[in-house]
């Protein structure tokens, strides 16, 4: 999913991982595994990346990382799990009813969204939908989005991972899960790179919206199942 649309690993991965792992381990694993895919997407779409336009959003996003790390360290894992599910559901509902053509494109909107996403990605591993909507509103091409968003995420999540390391979040379990997760991430990248060639620009934008909505529904189902188990 990440390799196809340039975001979505938290949306699609969190609901599954939260069934088996605590929320903080889930965030660390997702943000760490995704770095490898970000690098491959950046290399693959390097000629399409909006470097100049992404400079300010990346800077703003980095400012949000310390706040995200602070929240991540002090929040209760069970509460964090609920927050992750709620963010995914709200993202899906928002996109389902909102016309992306009318999203504000004022100069300060993109950096502001980037700051918020920087904090969200660091603390919850989820935040791609907001950046995706901001990117779509710029009228960028499919490959520009698939390259520009990973460039943003690489800097933000890379900085977050450094923060996790210094706070002692890389235990044996997390390191093992990250190592295992790299193999399906690579396979997913190779498959998506083949499939994306057959998706035109209009269909691609629909896929982006569909990814967000699907992630929200998946989180909703997961929450319902957990409640029924209790």
ABEGO torsion letter per residue (X at the ends): XAAAAGBGAAAAAAAAAAAABBAAAAAAAAAAAAAAAAAAAAAAAAAABBAAAAAAAAAAAAAAAAAAAAAAAABBAAAAAAAAAAAAAAAAAAAAABBAAABBABAAAAAAAAAAAAAAAAAAGBGAAAAAAAAAAAGBBAAAAAAAAAAAAAAAAAAAAAAAAAAGABBAAAAAAAAAAAAAAAAAAAAAAAAAAABBAAAAAAAAAAAAAAAAAAAAAAAAAAAAAX
